[in-house]
Amino acid sequence: MAFDKYSFFQNVFDVAKLIPTGRVTSYGAIANYLGAKGSSRMVGWAMNASIPEQDIPAHRVVNRIGVLTGKHHFATPTLMQELLETEGVEVKNDKVVNFKELFWDPSDHLQL
């Protein structure tokens, strides 16, 4: 059976849309929730592909320690940070302050 990246991407988009305003999650947490542990890079590719879509909050997905690793895929290098800050998320040196407190794990909040 061939892997359908488009279905995987859509699943990633569906999870990303559920991240609450003012919260963040990681590529790995989404991959784990989707049953694809170890596929955080694929989640990153999905997030990069979602940037033009206005209804997918890709800015709320960061790496496992809260670094804005996807910032270069936004229209400007500071847009990801600006979007997070408008939601009350503090960012310093490209890293989410209080990452552990703001972390939203889809596995804790959603059921497949």
Buried (B, 14 or more C-beta within 10 A) or exposed (E): EEEEEEEBBEBBBEBBEEBEEEBBBBBBBBBBBBEBEEBBEBBBBBBEBBBEEEEBBBBBBBBEEBBBBBBEBBEEEBBBBEBBEEBEBEBEEBBBEEBEEBBBBBEEEEEE
